[in-house]
Amino acid sequence: MLGLVAAFFTTTANIPQAIKVIKTSSTKSISALTYAMLFIGMALWVAYGIIRNDIPIILANSIAGVLCGIILVMKLLPNKKEHI
Amino acid sequence: MLGLVAAFFTTTANIPQAIKVIKTSSTKSISALTYAMLFIGMALWVAYGIIRNDIPIILANSIAGVLCGIILVMKLLPNKKEHI
């Protein structure tokens, strides 16, 4: 049970951050390297889960990976309001 | 091996973000709710690791938890340059 609750928090934690960057287009304070490392790490966890046929690891890291991917793309988009 | 590499990325990913917020004091784009959820989630993973006597889970989530804690504190600090 404790692991499930922990996984829920760490899997869904980036939802507010993804919503914030989409709504505000503000990514100035965000580290692209952090989100690139998170994205790579989560992709590796998905691969690990597939090899071990571990559905929770695949599911949690796919969700969190997509969220980090959205934030990373928003960070890397060139012409955002912030730069005008 | 794959799990170790994945753990390395997701554990150390927040180092660049922690350095960036400490150097720039800029946290405007960062979601406090995201880092609060990450901090809680990682604390729960540490508790989970202690109960199961799983050193890698304890170690990885303690490191990542401290990093998220630093970023959260910087975000919640009131009088930063950004507001002047």
Backbone of each chain as nested JSON, in Angstrom:
{
  "chains": [
    {"id": "A", "residues": [
      {"number": 1, "name": "MET", "atoms": {"N": [0.823, -1.196, 0.0], "CA": [0.0, 0.0, 0.0], "C": [0.88, 1.278, 0.0]}},
      {"number": 2, "name": "LEU", "atoms": {"N": [1.907, 1.307, 0.898], "CA": [2.761, 2.489, 1.015], "C": [3.453, 2.762, -0.329]}},
      {"number": 3, "name": "GLY", "atoms": {"N": [3.875, 1.695, -0.991], "CA": [4.55, 1.844, -2.28], "C": [3.611, 2.427, -3.326]}},
      {"number": 4, "name": "LEU", "atoms": {"N": [2.35, 2.019, -3.277], "CA": [1.345, 2.526, -4.226], "C": [1.128, 4.021, -4.029]}},
      {"number": 5, "name": "VAL", "atoms": {"N": [1.006, 4.434, -2.759], "CA": [0.781, 5.857, -2.454], "C": [2.006, 6.663, -2.888]}},
      {"number": 6, "name": "ALA", "atoms": {"N": [3.197, 6.127, -2.584], "CA": [4.441, 6.811, -2.968], "C": [4.498, 6.951, -4.49]}},
      {"number": 7, "name": "ALA", "atoms": {"N": [4.158, 5.857, -5.179], "CA": [4.203, 5.868, -6.651], "C": [3.198, 6.869, -7.206]}},
      {"number": 8, "name": "PHE", "atoms": {"N": [2.014, 6.949, -6.562], "CA": [1.01, 7.912, -7.018], "C": [1.577, 9.332, -6.975]}},
      {"number": 9, "name": "PHE", "atoms": {"N": [2.222, 9.675, -5.842], "CA": [2.762, 11.039, -5.692], "C": [3.845, 11.31, -6.742]}},
      {"number": 10, "name": "THR", "atoms": {"N": [4.817, 10.408, -6.848], "CA": [5.947, 10.708, -7.736], "C": [5.542, 10.601, -9.207]}},
      {"number": 11, "name": "THR", "atoms": {"N": [4.504, 9.81, -9.509], "CA": [4.063, 9.679, -10.906], "C": [3.276, 10.907, -11.357]}},
      {"number": 12, "name": "THR", "atoms": {"N": [2.407, 11.395, -10.48], "CA": [1.518, 12.499, -10.882], "C": [2.078, 13.876, -10.518]}},
      {"number": 13, "name": "ALA", "atoms": {"N": [3.222, 13.905, -9.832], "CA": [3.754, 15.175, -9.322], "C": [3.948, 16.213, -10.421]}},
      {"number": 14, "name": "ASN", "atoms": {"N": [4.322, 15.782, -11.624], "CA": [4.61, 16.77, -12.66], "C": [3.368, 17.269, -13.399]}},
      {"number": 15, "name": "ILE", "atoms": {"N": [2.191, 16.832, -13.007], "CA": [0.958, 17.346, -13.641], "C": [0.82, 18.854, -13.391]}},
      {"number": 16, "name": "PRO", "atoms": {"N": [0.94, 19.326, -12.127], "CA": [0.831, 20.784, -11.92], "C": [1.881, 21.567, -12.702]}},
      {"number": 17, "name": "GLN", "atoms": {"N": [3.102, 21.033, -12.782], "CA": [4.168, 21.753, -13.523], "C": [3.854, 21.785, -15.019]}},
      {"number": 18, "name": "ALA", "atoms": {"N": [3.344, 20.698, -15.557], "CA": [2.994, 20.67, -16.989], "C": [1.869, 21.665, -17.272]}},
      {"number": 19, "name": "ILE", "atoms": {"N": [0.861, 21.684, -16.382], "CA": [-0.262, 22.625, -16.572], "C": [0.256, 24.054, -16.505]}},
      {"number": 20, "name": "LYS", "atoms": {"N": [1.15, 24.315, -15.533], "CA": [1.668, 25.683, -15.345], "C": [2.433, 26.164, -16.584]}},
      {"number": 21, "name": "VAL", "atoms": {"N": [3.299, 25.307, -17.151], "CA": [4.085, 25.774, -18.308], "C": [3.199, 25.931, -19.539]}},
      {"number": 22, "name": "ILE", "atoms": {"N": [2.171, 25.086, -19.649], "CA": [1.269, 25.205, -20.815], "C": [0.447, 26.5, -20.694]}},
      {"number": 23, "name": "LYS", "atoms": {"N": [-0.045, 26.763, -19.46], "CA": [-0.89, 27.962, -19.255], "C": [-0.087, 29.248, -19.392]}},
      {"number": 24, "name": "THR", "atoms": {"N": [1.141, 29.257, -18.803], "CA": [1.865, 30.532, -18.7], "C": [2.941, 30.678, -19.771]}},
      {"number": 25, "name": "SER", "atoms": {"N": [3.314, 29.581, -20.436], "CA": [4.454, 29.584, -21.372], "C": [5.731, 30.038, -20.671]}},
      {"number": 26, "name": "SER", "atoms": {"N": [5.707, 30.166, -19.356], "CA": [6.889, 30.616, -18.611], "C": [7.716, 29.402, -18.222]}},
      {"number": 27, "name": "THR", "atoms": {"N": [8.977, 29.377, -18.765], "CA": [9.849, 28.228, -18.43], "C": [11.232, 28.709, -18.001]}},
      {"number": 28, "name": "LYS", "atoms": {"N": [11.33, 30.031, -17.784], "CA": [12.65, 30.621, -17.533], "C": [13.388, 29.921, -16.371]}},
      {"number": 29, "name": "SER", "atoms": {"N": [12.669, 29.664, -15.268], "CA": [13.342, 29.104, -14.08], "C": [13.604, 27.612, -14.193]}},
      {"number": 30, "name": "ILE", "atoms": {"N": [13.027, 26.997, -15.212], "CA": [13.098, 25.537, -15.328], "C": [14.41, 25.109, -16.001]}},
      {"number": 31, "name": "SER", "atoms": {"N": [15.018, 24.037, -15.475], "CA": [16.269, 23.526, -16.024], "C": [15.981, 22.499, -17.11]}},
      {"number": 32, "name": "ALA", "atoms": {"N": [16.406, 22.807, -18.318], "CA": [16.197, 21.868, -19.44], "C": [16.947, 20.567, -19.167]}},
      {"number": 33, "name": "LEU", "atoms": {"N": [18.151, 20.694, -18.547], "CA": [18.954, 19.492, -18.291], "C": [18.228, 18.556, -17.326]}},
      {"number": 34, "name": "THR", "atoms": {"N": [17.595, 19.145, -16.3], "CA": [16.845, 18.316, -15.346], "C": [15.758, 17.523, -16.055]}},
      {"number": 35, "name": "TYR", "atoms": {"N": [14.971, 18.219, -16.905], "CA": [13.857, 17.516, -17.548], "C": [14.35, 16.561, -18.638]}},
      {"number": 36, "name": "ALA", "atoms": {"N": [15.5, 16.856, -19.24], "CA": [16.064, 15.901, -20.209], "C": [16.509, 14.633, -19.476]}},
      {"number": 37, "name": "MET", "atoms": {"N": [17.155, 14.828, -18.315], "CA": [17.622, 13.66, -17.536], "C": [16.431, 12.857, -17.007]}},
      {"number": 38, "name": "LEU", "atoms": {"N": [15.383, 13.565, -16.561], "CA": [14.187, 12.859, -16.081], "C": [13.566, 12.044, -17.211]}},
      {"number": 39, "name": "PHE", "atoms": {"N": [13.486, 12.66, -18.398], "CA": [12.861, 11.984, -19.551], "C": [13.66, 10.727, -19.914]}},
      {"number": 40, "name": "ILE", "atoms": {"N": [14.986, 10.879, -19.974], "CA": [15.844, 9.72, -20.325], "C": [15.707, 8.645, -19.245]}},
      {"number": 41, "name": "GLY", "atoms": {"N": [15.767, 9.089, -17.979], "CA": [15.676, 8.136, -16.869], "C": [14.371, 7.359, -16.907]}},
      {"number": 42, "name": "MET", "atoms": {"N": [13.276, 8.054, -17.176], "CA": [11.974, 7.382, -17.187], "C": [11.838, 6.455, -18.389]}},
      {"number": 43, "name": "ALA", "atoms": {"N": [12.436, 6.85, -19.514], "CA": [12.419, 5.963, -20.696], "C": [13.187, 4.674, -20.37]}},
      {"number": 44, "name": "LEU", "atoms": {"N": [14.303, 4.823, -19.657], "CA": [15.084, 3.642, -19.262], "C": [14.293, 2.772, -18.278]}},
      {"number": 45, "name": "TRP", "atoms": {"N": [13.557, 3.412, -17.372], "CA": [12.719, 2.645, -16.429], "C": [11.629, 1.876, -17.181]}},
      {"number": 46, "name": "VAL", "atoms": {"N": [11.063, 2.504, -18.236], "CA": [10.028, 1.798, -19.043], "C": [10.663, 0.581, -19.71]}},
      {"number": 47, "name": "ALA", "atoms": {"N": [11.874, 0.774, -20.266], "CA": [12.573, -0.36, -20.905], "C": [12.836, -1.452, -19.86]}},
      {"number": 48, "name": "TYR", "atoms": {"N": [13.279, -1.03, -18.673], "CA": [13.546, -1.973, -17.575], "C": [12.272, -2.749, -17.225]}},
      {"number": 49, "name": "GLY", "atoms": {"N": [11.159, -2.007, -17.134], "CA": [9.87, -2.639, -16.795], "C": [9.423, -3.626, -17.854]}},
      {"number": 50, "name": "ILE", "atoms": {"N": [9.682, -3.295, -19.139], "CA": [9.282, -4.187, -20.238], "C": [10.098, -5.472, -20.162]}},
      {"number": 51, "name": "ILE", "atoms": {"N": [11.406, -5.33, -19.941], "CA": [12.28, -6.505, -19.873], "C": [11.832, -7.425, -18.724]}},
      {"number": 52, "name": "ARG", "atoms": {"N": [11.434, -6.795, -17.595], "CA": [11.056, -7.598, -16.425], "C": [9.551, -7.86, -16.366]}},
      {"number": 53, "name": "ASN", "atoms": {"N": [8.845, -7.359, -17.436], "CA": [7.39, -7.545, -17.482], "C": [6.714, -7.036, -16.207]}},
      {"number": 54, "name": "ASP", "atoms": {"N": [7.125, -5.821, -15.778], "CA": [6.649, -5.232, -14.523], "C": [5.707, -4.07, -14.867]}},
      {"number": 55, "name": "ILE", "atoms": {"N": [4.403, -4.367, -14.906], "CA": [3.395, -3.392, -15.371], "C": [3.432, -2.079, -14.564]}},
      {"number": 56, "name": "PRO", "atoms": {"N": [3.433, -2.114, -13.2], "CA": [3.451, -0.845, -12.45], "C": [4.612, 0.068, -12.853]}},
      {"number": 57, "name": "ILE", "atoms": {"N": [5.818, -0.519, -13.038], "CA": [6.977, 0.307, -13.409], "C": [6.756, 0.899, -14.806]}},
      {"number": 58, "name": "ILE", "atoms": {"N": [6.209, 0.084, -15.718], "CA": [5.961, 0.574, -17.084], "C": [4.938, 1.705, -17.058]}},
      {"number": 59, "name": "LEU", "atoms": {"N": [3.854, 1.489, -16.335], "CA": [2.755, 2.463, -16.301], "C": [3.194, 3.774, -15.646]}},
      {"number": 60, "name": "ALA", "atoms": {"N": [3.792, 3.67, -14.447], "CA": [4.174, 4.88, -13.689], "C": [5.16, 5.72, -14.495]}},
      {"number": 61, "name": "ASN", "atoms": {"N": [6.162, 5.056, -15.069], "CA": [7.196, 5.813, -15.765], "C": [6.77, 6.289, -17.148]}},
      {"number": 62, "name": "SER", "atoms": {"N": [5.769, 5.631, -17.749], "CA": [5.224, 6.146, -19.027], "C": [4.47, 7.445, -18.772]}},
      {"number": 63, "name": "ILE", "atoms": {"N": [3.631, 7.443, -17.715], "CA": [2.854, 8.648, -17.388], "C": [3.804, 9.797, -17.031]}},
      {"number": 64, "name": "ALA", "atoms": {"N": [4.718, 9.519, -16.093], "CA": [5.629, 10.576, -15.643], "C": [6.531, 11.019, -16.798]}},
      {"number": 65, "name": "GLY", "atoms": {"N": [6.894, 10.078, -17.648], "CA": [7.769, 10.41, -18.79], "C": [7.086, 11.325, -19.781]}},
      {"number": 66, "name": "VAL", "atoms": {"N": [5.807, 11.066, -20.054], "CA": [5.057, 11.936, -20.978], "C": [4.974, 13.357, -20.404]}},
      {"number": 67, "name": "LEU", "atoms": {"N": [4.705, 13.448, -19.092], "CA": [4.614, 14.774, -18.455], "C": [5.946, 15.512, -18.566]}},
      {"number": 68, "name": "CYS", "atoms": {"N": [7.046, 14.812, -18.281], "CA": [8.364, 15.454, -18.364], "C": [8.679, 15.835, -19.81]}},
      {"number": 69, "name": "GLY", "atoms": {"N": [8.216, 15.02, -20.737], "CA": [8.431, 15.32, -22.155], "C": [7.727, 16.598, -22.562]}},
      {"number": 70, "name": "ILE", "atoms": {"N": [6.495, 16.771, -22.063], "CA": [5.719, 17.99, -22.372], "C": [6.463, 19.216, -21.833]}},
      {"number": 71, "name": "ILE", "atoms": {"N": [6.936, 19.103, -20.581], "CA": [7.621, 20.241, -19.948], "C": [8.911, 20.55, -20.705]}},
      {"number": 72, "name": "LEU", "atoms": {"N": [9.631, 19.493, -21.112], "CA": [10.896, 19.679, -21.839], "C": [10.648, 20.361, -23.187]}},
      {"number": 73, "name": "VAL", "atoms": {"N": [9.622, 19.912, -23.898], "CA": [9.306, 20.514, -25.205], "C": [8.95, 21.988, -25.029]}},
      {"number": 74, "name": "MET", "atoms": {"N": [8.124, 22.271, -24.02], "CA": [7.737, 23.672, -23.772], "C": [8.968, 24.518, -23.455]}},
      {"number": 75, "name": "LYS", "atoms": {"N": [9.913, 23.908, -22.718], "CA": [11.145, 24.643, -22.349], "C": [11.972, 24.926, -23.605]}},
      {"number": 76, "name": "LEU", "atoms": {"N": [11.999, 23.969, -24.526], "CA": [12.87, 24.104, -25.709], "C": [12.209, 24.892, -26.837]}},
      {"number": 77, "name": "LEU", "atoms": {"N": [10.881, 25.125, -26.746], "CA": [10.213, 25.888, -27.811], "C": [10.83, 27.28, -27.865]}},
      {"number": 78, "name": "PRO", "atoms": {"N": [11.256, 27.754, -29.052], "CA": [11.955, 29.049, -29.125], "C": [11.05, 30.238, -28.814]}},
      {"number": 79, "name": "ASN", "atoms": {"N": [10.095, 30.529, -29.709], "CA": [9.419, 31.837, -29.61], "C": [8.208, 31.786, -28.686]}},
      {"number": 80, "name": "LYS", "atoms": {"N": [8.542, 31.931, -27.355], "CA": [7.424, 31.967, -26.408], "C": [7.256, 33.411, -25.941]}},
      {"number": 81, "name": "LYS", "atoms": {"N": [6.066, 33.728, -25.381], "CA": [5.77, 35.094, -24.908], "C": [6.942, 35.635, -24.109]}},
      {"number": 82, "name": "GLU", "atoms": {"N": [7.554, 34.752, -23.306], "CA": [8.567, 35.186, -22.354], "C": [9.71, 35.923, -23.043]}},
      {"number": 83, "name": "HIS", "atoms": {"N": [9.988, 35.555, -24.249], "CA": [11.156, 36.127, -24.928], "C": [10.791, 37.413, -25.676]}},
      {"number": 84, "name": "ILE", "atoms": {"N": [9.511, 37.727, -25.752], "CA": [9.139, 38.93, -26.552], "C": [9.363, 40.19, -25.696]}}
    ]},
    {"id": "B", "residues": [
      {"number": 1, "name": "MET", "atoms": {"N": [21.631, -3.867, -14.518], "CA": [22.447, -2.731, -14.982], "C": [21.549, -1.589, -15.488]}},
      {"number": 2, "name": "LEU", "atoms": {"N": [20.514, -1.95, -16.313], "CA": [19.613, -0.937, -16.882], "C": [18.919, -0.175, -15.754]}},
      {"number": 3, "name": "GLY", "atoms": {"N": [18.513, -0.911, -14.719], "CA": [17.842, -0.273, -13.596], "C": [18.754, 0.712, -12.881]}},
      {"number": 4, "name": "LEU", "atoms": {"N": [20.024, 0.335, -12.766], "CA": [21.004, 1.215, -12.115], "C": [21.182, 2.518, -12.893]}},
      {"number": 5, "name": "VAL", "atoms": {"N": [21.287, 2.395, -14.207], "CA": [21.465, 3.59, -15.049], "C": [20.209, 4.46, -14.967]}},
      {"number": 6, "name": "ALA", "atoms": {"N": [19.033, 3.814, -15.04], "CA": [17.77, 4.562, -14.947], "C": [17.698, 5.281, -13.601]}},
      {"number": 7, "name": "ALA", "atoms": {"N": [18.074, 4.567, -12.53], "CA": [18.027, 5.156, -11.185], "C": [18.988, 6.33, -11.085]}},
      {"number": 8, "name": "PHE", "atoms": {"N": [20.171, 6.175, -11.723], "CA": [21.149, 7.28, -11.698], "C": [20.528, 8.546, -12.29]}},
      {"number": 9, "name": "PHE", "atoms": {"N": [19.892, 8.392, -13.473], "CA": [19.306, 9.567, -14.147], "C": [18.208, 10.194, -13.286]}},
      {"number": 10, "name": "THR", "atoms": {"N": [17.253, 9.378, -12.815], "CA": [16.102, 9.972, -12.111], "C": [16.503, 10.475, -10.725]}},
      {"number": 11, "name": "THR", "atoms": {"N": [17.568, 9.904, -10.127], "CA": [18.01, 10.357, -8.802], "C": [18.753, 11.683, -8.897]}},
      {"number": 12, "name": "THR", "atoms": {"N": [19.615, 11.813, -9.907], "CA": [20.47, 13.006, -9.978], "C": [19.861, 14.109, -10.856]}},
      {"number": 13, "name": "ALA", "atoms": {"N": [18.717, 13.822, -11.479], "CA": [18.141, 14.764, -12.455], "C": [17.909, 16.15, -11.86]}},
      {"number": 14, "name": "ASN", "atoms": {"N": [17.553, 16.227, -10.591], "CA": [17.222, 17.545, -10.034], "C": [18.442, 18.341, -9.566]}},
      {"number": 15, "name": "ILE", "atoms": {"N": [19.648, 17.811, -9.766], "CA": [20.847, 18.57, -9.393], "C": [20.935, 19.871, -10.212]}},
      {"number": 16, "name": "PRO", "atoms": {"N": [20.809, 19.791, -11.562], "CA": [20.874, 21.05, -12.331], "C": [19.785, 22.048, -11.926]}},
      {"number": 17, "name": "GLN", "atoms": {"N": [18.585, 21.547, -11.613], "CA": [17.498, 22.467, -11.221], "C": [17.801, 23.106, -9.875]}},
      {"number": 18, "name": "ALA", "atoms": {"N": [18.352, 22.331, -8.951], "CA": [18.689, 22.885, -7.634], "C": [19.777, 23.944, -7.781]}},
      {"number": 19, "name": "ILE", "atoms": {"N": [20.786, 23.658, -8.603], "CA": [21.873, 24.627, -8.818], "C": [21.311, 25.9, -9.441]}},
      {"number": 20, "name": "LYS", "atoms": {"N": [20.413, 25.716, -10.42], "CA": [19.853, 26.876, -11.135], "C": [19.049, 27.78, -10.195]}},
      {"number": 21, "name": "VAL", "atoms": {"N": [18.221, 27.199, -9.333], "CA": [17.412, 28.063, -8.457], "C": [18.278, 28.723, -7.395]}},
      {"number": 22, "name": "ILE", "atoms": {"N": [19.344, 28.038, -6.954], "CA": [20.243, 28.636, -5.95], "C": [21.013, 29.791, -6.592]}},
      {"number": 23, "name": "LYS", "atoms": {"N": [21.516, 29.575, -7.813], "CA": [22.315, 30.613, -8.505], "C": [21.46, 31.824, -8.884]}},
      {"number": 24, "name": "THR", "atoms": {"N": [20.249, 31.552, -9.412], "CA": [19.476, 32.651, -10.019], "C": [18.38, 33.187, -9.087]}},
      {"number": 25, "name": "SER", "atoms": {"N": [18.054, 32.421, -8.032], "CA": [16.911, 32.763, -7.168], "C": [15.616, 32.855, -7.97]}},
      {"number": 26, "name": "SER", "atoms": {"N": [15.645, 32.436, -9.222], "CA": [14.451, 32.511, -10.075], "C": [13.65, 31.216, -9.944]}},
      {"number": 27, "name": "THR", "atoms": {"N": [12.418, 31.361, -9.436], "CA": [11.582, 30.156, -9.283], "C": [10.187, 30.391, -9.855]}},
      {"number": 28, "name": "LYS", "atoms": {"N": [10.046, 31.497, -10.58], "CA": [8.708, 31.911, -11.033], "C": [7.987, 30.79, -11.81]}},
      {"number": 29, "name": "SER", "atoms": {"N": [8.726, 30.135, -12.721], "CA": [8.077, 29.126, -13.588], "C": [7.871, 27.802, -12.888]}},
      {"number": 30, "name": "ILE", "atoms": {"N": [8.449, 27.658, -11.687], "CA": [8.429, 26.356, -11.014], "C": [7.135, 26.181, -10.218]}},
      {"number": 31, "name": "SER", "atoms": {"N": [6.567, 24.964, -10.28], "CA": [5.324, 24.68, -9.564], "C": [5.646, 24.184, -8.153]}},
      {"number": 32, "name": "ALA", "atoms": {"N": [5.206, 24.928, -7.164], "CA": [5.429, 24.523, -5.759], "C": [4.722, 23.202, -5.486]}},
      {"number": 33, "name": "LEU", "atoms": {"N": [3.527, 23.032, -6.079], "CA": [2.762, 21.808, -5.841], "C": [3.511, 20.587, -6.373]}},
      {"number": 34, "name": "THR", "atoms": {"N": [4.15, 20.738, -7.534], "CA": [4.923, 19.628, -8.091], "C": [6.026, 19.211, -7.131]}},
      {"number": 35, "name": "TYR", "atoms": {"N": [6.791, 20.215, -6.638], "CA": [7.923, 19.858, -5.769], "C": [7.452, 19.406, -4.389]}},
      {"number": 36, "name": "ALA", "atoms": {"N": [6.292, 19.882, -3.941], "CA": [5.746, 19.374, -2.674], "C": [5.349, 17.904, -2.849]}},
      {"number": 37, "name": "MET", "atoms": {"N": [4.704, 17.596, -3.98], "CA": [4.287, 16.205, -4.229], "C": [5.495, 15.293, -4.397]}},
      {"number": 38, "name": "LEU", "atoms": {"N": [6.532, 15.799, -5.095], "CA": [7.752, 15.001, -5.266], "C": [8.391, 14.721, -3.906]}},
      {"number": 39, "name": "PHE", "atoms": {"N": [8.454, 15.774, -3.068], "CA": [9.085, 15.624, -1.751], "C": [8.33, 14.593, -0.906]}},
      {"number": 40, "name": "ILE", "atoms": {"N": [6.995, 14.703, -0.883], "CA": [6.172, 13.753, -0.108], "C": [6.346, 12.342, -0.665]}},
      {"number": 41, "name": "GLY", "atoms": {"N": [6.281, 12.238, -2.0], "CA": [6.417, 10.922, -2.639], "C": [7.743, 10.271, -2.302]}},
      {"number": 42, "name": "MET", "atoms": {"N": [8.813, 11.059, -2.344], "CA": [10.137, 10.491, -2.077], "C": [10.299, 10.124, -0.602]}},
      {"number": 43, "name": "ALA", "atoms": {"N": [9.679, 10.915, 0.274], "CA": [9.71, 10.572, 1.708], "C": [8.991, 9.235, 1.924]}},
      {"number": 44, "name": "LEU", "atoms": {"N": [7.874, 9.052, 1.224], "CA": [7.132, 7.79, 1.337], "C": [7.959, 6.629, 0.777]}},
      {"number": 45, "name": "TRP", "atoms": {"N": [8.695, 6.882, -0.33], "CA": [9.551, 5.82, -0.894], "C": [10.659, 5.458, 0.105]}},
      {"number": 46, "name": "VAL", "atoms": {"N": [11.199, 6.466, 0.82], "CA": [12.246, 6.173, 1.822], "C": [11.644, 5.29, 2.924]}},
      {"number": 47, "name": "ALA", "atoms": {"N": [10.431, 5.635, 3.378], "CA": [9.757, 4.835, 4.417], "C": [9.536, 3.412, 3.905]}},
      {"number": 48, "name": "TYR", "atoms": {"N": [9.097, 3.31, 2.647], "CA": [8.868, 2.005, 2.008], "C": [10.166, 1.193, 1.977]}},
      {"number": 49, "name": "GLY", "atoms": {"N": [11.258, 1.878, 1.599], "CA": [12.567, 1.214, 1.519], "C": [13.038, 0.753, 2.885]}},
      {"number": 50, "name": "ILE", "atoms": {"N": [12.774, 1.559, 3.936], "CA": [13.194, 1.19, 5.293], "C": [12.424, -0.056, 5.742]}},
      {"number": 51, "name": "ILE", "atoms": {"N": [11.109, -0.051, 5.495], "CA": [10.27, -1.193, 5.896], "C": [10.743, -2.474, 5.203]}},
      {"number": 52, "name": "ARG", "atoms": {"N": [11.147, -2.348, 3.912], "CA": [11.567, -3.537, 3.161], "C": [13.079, -3.738, 3.184]}},
      {"number": 53, "name": "ASN", "atoms": {"N": [13.745, -2.864, 3.981], "CA": [15.199, -2.965, 4.089], "C": [15.86, -2.981, 2.71]}},
      {"number": 54, "name": "ASP", "atoms": {"N": [15.41, -2.028, 1.831], "CA": [15.893, -1.971, 0.445], "C": [16.782, -0.725, 0.304]}},
      {"number": 55, "name": "ILE", "atoms": {"N": [18.104, -0.939, 0.433], "CA": [19.077, 0.169, 0.474], "C": [19.013, 1.061, -0.781]}},
      {"number": 56, "name": "PRO", "atoms": {"N": [19.005, 0.476, -2.012], "CA": [18.949, 1.345, -3.212], "C": [17.753, 2.3, -3.203]}},
      {"number": 57, "name": "ILE", "atoms": {"N": [16.569, 1.813, -2.793], "CA": [15.379, 2.666, -2.769], "C": [15.563, 3.771, -1.719]}},
      {"number": 58, "name": "ILE", "atoms": {"N": [16.153, 3.406, -0.558], "CA": [16.375, 4.406, 0.492], "C": [17.355, 5.46, 0.002]}},
      {"number": 59, "name": "LEU", "atoms": {"N": [18.448, 5.019, -0.575], "CA": [19.515, 5.926, -1.01], "C": [19.028, 6.864, -2.123]}},
      {"number": 60, "name": "ALA", "atoms": {"N": [18.452, 6.279, -3.179], "CA": [18.028, 7.072, -4.349], "C": [17.006, 8.119, -3.945]}},
      {"number": 61, "name": "ASN", "atoms": {"N": [16.035, 7.723, -3.144], "CA": [14.963, 8.655, -2.797], "C": [15.374, 9.661, -1.725]}},
      {"number": 62, "name": "SER", "atoms": {"N": [16.407, 9.322, -0.914], "CA": [16.914, 10.305, 0.047], "C": [17.628, 11.431, -0.703]}},
      {"number": 63, "name": "ILE", "atoms": {"N": [18.472, 11.04, -1.677], "CA": [19.209, 12.036, -2.47], "C": [18.224, 12.917, -3.248]}},
      {"number": 64, "name": "ALA", "atoms": {"N": [17.334, 12.261, -3.997], "CA": [16.384, 13.027, -4.82], "C": [15.459, 13.856, -3.93]}},
      {"number": 65, "name": "GLY", "atoms": {"N": [15.117, 13.324, -2.77], "CA": [14.227, 14.041, -1.843], "C": [14.876, 15.305, -1.308]}},
      {"number": 66, "name": "VAL", "atoms": {"N": [16.163, 15.212, -0.964], "CA": [16.877, 16.405, -0.476], "C": [16.919, 17.476, -1.573]}},
      {"number": 67, "name": "LEU", "atoms": {"N": [17.197, 17.059, -2.803], "CA": [17.247, 18.013, -3.927], "C": [15.891, 18.698, -4.117]}},
      {"number": 68, "name": "CYS", "atoms": {"N": [14.814, 17.9, -4.085], "CA": [13.478, 18.486, -4.252], "C": [13.144, 19.391, -3.072]}},
      {"number": 69, "name": "GLY", "atoms": {"N": [13.622, 19.031, -1.893], "CA": [13.396, 19.864, -0.712], "C": [14.052, 21.226, -0.862]}},
      {"number": 70, "name": "ILE", "atoms": {"N": [15.286, 21.227, -1.387], "CA": [16.009, 22.488, -1.61], "C": [15.228, 23.375, -2.586]}},
      {"number": 71, "name": "ILE", "atoms": {"N": [14.774, 22.761, -3.693], "CA": [14.049, 23.53, -4.721], "C": [12.733, 24.061, -4.133]}},
      {"number": 72, "name": "LEU", "atoms": {"N": [12.056, 23.243, -3.325], "CA": [10.78, 23.667, -2.725], "C": [11.003, 24.832, -1.765]}},
      {"number": 73, "name": "VAL", "atoms": {"N": [12.038, 24.741, -0.937], "CA": [12.328, 25.823, 0.015], "C": [12.637, 27.109, -0.735]}},
      {"number": 74, "name": "MET", "atoms": {"N": [13.468, 26.99, -1.788], "CA": [13.797, 28.19, -2.58], "C": [12.527, 28.788, -3.196]}},
      {"number": 75, "name": "LYS", "atoms": {"N": [11.627, 27.928, -3.627], "CA": [10.37, 28.413, -4.236], "C": [9.525, 29.136, -3.188]}},
      {"number": 76, "name": "LEU", "atoms": {"N": [9.534, 28.645, -1.959], "CA": [8.643, 29.207, -0.933], "C": [9.263, 30.403, -0.206]}},
      {"number": 77, "name": "LEU", "atoms": {"N": [10.586, 30.612, -0.417], "CA": [11.223, 31.755, 0.243], "C": [10.563, 33.042, -0.255]}},
      {"number": 78, "name": "PRO", "atoms": {"N": [10.145, 33.953, 0.642], "CA": [9.396, 35.139, 0.2], "C": [10.252, 36.14, -0.541]}},
      {"number": 79, "name": "ASN", "atoms": {"N": [11.209, 36.76, 0.173], "CA": [11.845, 37.944, -0.452], "C": [13.051, 37.571, -1.283]}},
      {"number": 80, "name": "LYS", "atoms": {"N": [12.751, 37.193, -2.575], "CA": [13.852, 36.869, -3.476], "C": [13.995, 38.023, -4.48]}},
      {"number": 81, "name": "LYS", "atoms": {"N": [15.155, 38.106, -5.117], "CA": [15.44, 39.175, -6.087], "C": [14.274, 39.339, -7.048]}},
      {"number": 82, "name": "GLU", "atoms": {"N": [13.686, 38.193, -7.441], "CA": [12.67, 38.19, -8.495], "C": [11.528, 39.151, -8.133]}},
      {"number": 83, "name": "HIS", "atoms": {"N": [11.226, 39.259, -6.878], "CA": [10.051, 40.063, -6.5], "C": [10.414, 41.533, -6.335]}},
      {"number": 84, "name": "ILE", "atoms": {"N": [11.697, 41.872, -6.337], "CA": [12.083, 43.283, -6.086], "C": [11.904, 44.083, -7.387]}}
    ]}
  ]
}
